[in-house]
Amino acid sequence: MVIERSVISSNQKNDKLGILLLSLGTPDGPGYFPVRRFLKEFLSDPRVIETPRLLWLPLLWGPILTLRPLKSARVYAKIWDHERGESPLRTYSRSQAEKLRSRVGEDIEVAWAFRYGSPSTKAGIEELQAKGCNKILLLALYPQYSATTVASAYDHAFDILKTIRWQPAVRTAPAYSDEPVYVKALASSVERSLATLDWKPEKLLASYHSIPQSYCDKGDPYYNQCLSTSAHLCDALGVDSGYLQTSFQSRVGATQWLGPYTDETVKKLAEQGVKRLAVVAPAFSADCLETLEEINMELREIFLGAGGTHFHYVPCLNDSEVGMQVIEAVCQRELAGWL
């Protein structure tokens, strides 16, 4: 009987639910070496770079990790929160977890982690296990699915689980590109942001992070899910596709990426006479380098330099009330049967 009570007590201590929010990640600082460490981990991921290792790794360890951190560090410095000593993505990721924790109640533990950088996915899983979670929901915060993002996040988590003797039960949340709660939140965010302007945009551009065209040719559903999000956003806003256009940003190298390319699109719009442009980034759950620098700084400069007069960036959902409604709704749905 003593042994039985001990077993029951042990099981009760490890009978909680946990949620691990997973984002891509950020360097620990805007300097050369922190950025180099981050890029090394990111660009070593075979889900991100599918080039055969024998061809890719010499390039990565040679010119790429020698030269690219210099440029990337300068760019990160532009958006770095020096008062907090961290990037905006880290600030928002932490806040999303804290706000979700207050929304789901005391019976569910919440942690946050990055696929690349710190806090690591391993640290997030260990934190939840230390708090007695024997059931964990992994939620990769990417509205549209791609093997380069969602699959990579879950691959890495399961690689870590391979090393754990007493594994928790695990669920993975799917992408939510056309979930009504997400589309509604996105439309609400756009409407509130545009309402702050004293001018009306002639065009609204939905800019998504691009991936190589070959990845979609092999079956990655990302492109179609991005188009689906744009179509649903059009309906939610009550506008037509002529007003809301879709493009793709952040391409690298000479290979063919998903297009049309955002930088070329805004330049073309300005040259065609569009003077007032607003841009939203539906593929990002939180503002980061690609939105704060690439869109709100670099893209703004391109558009205004090509003849545009007014440019507005619509912030990501971040840790806003509507943004948290999306995360909570996805978690509640995926925890059905466990709660």
Helices and strands as residue ranges (DSSP letters): H 2-13, E 16-25, H 32-43, H 53-59, I 60-64, H 65-79, H 88-104, E 108-116, H 121-130, E 133-140, I 147-151, H 152-161, E 169-172, H 180-194, E 203-209, H 213-217, H 222-237, E 244-249, H 262-271, E 276-280, H 289-289, I 290-299, H 300-305, E 310-314, H 321-334
